[in-house]
Amino acid sequence: MGGRIDIGGHPTWVDERGGGGETVMLLHGGMSNSDLLLDAVGDPLAERYRVVAFDRRGHGYTADTPVGFHYEDMATETVGVLEAVVGGRAHLVGWSDGGIVGLLVAMRRPELVDRLVVIGANFHHEGVLPLELPEDSPVAAQMFEAYAARSPDGAEHFGALFEKFLAMVTTEPTLSVDDITTITTPTLVMVGDDDIVRLGHTCELYEALPAGQLCVVPATSHGLPIERPGDVARTIVEFLTAELPPPTMMPARRATHAAH
């Protein structure tokens, strides 16, 4: 059941499902909302975990403010929800912008993150392919309809929100490989084989993570959690419950990391 709570002085929409076991926090994508991710993978996860999701400022049921969008501010929001709602540590599962936010939280507050899953996420804005999204495309229509149905700011605010979103994603994030190497949280990097994040960039992310794992899902795009929700949920649960570091027959990259 969802409702608004104060996070950093701003009424923020938070939803919870399940209730038992450890907490998994879902971090939605840009220009999206928590419902989309909850409806895709929330129920399978809620069978085993307490699932928490929230709408970041300007998204879903959470109103916007005049301030521009920045990933660091979104990470601050996430920390606020972890402290106020979760009350401590959680597994983070972030899709697209949510994955970027998850990386930042793991860097800034590692004591709050048990394990991290990032789906279709980039650590630098140059790692994303040019994306053409005509106004009459089905995806654009779905974004607008979902926003209009939820936003306290009304459908007419969508254009202003999209401008702020574009300003952010074309200039942020600006993390380096060296920054990523500081993330010690066990992290699963998931991506579609036809994602808008360049595959080479995704591999750079994976290779820089000291405790990283990689999952490339064939015949999928940036919409991976929506296209293959069952596979995504199952892979997440397998990662969250697996022995770490993973015991394998012929470790190569992990053997090198272990030596250091």
Helices and strands as residue ranges (DSSP letters): E 2-7, E 10-18, E 23-27, H 34-37, I 38-42, H 43-46, E 50-54, H 71-81, I 82-86, E 90-95, H 97-108, G 110-112, E 113-119, G 125-127, H 138-150, G 155-157, H 158-169, H 177-180, E 187-194, H 199-208, E 212-221, H 224-227, H 229-241, H 253-259
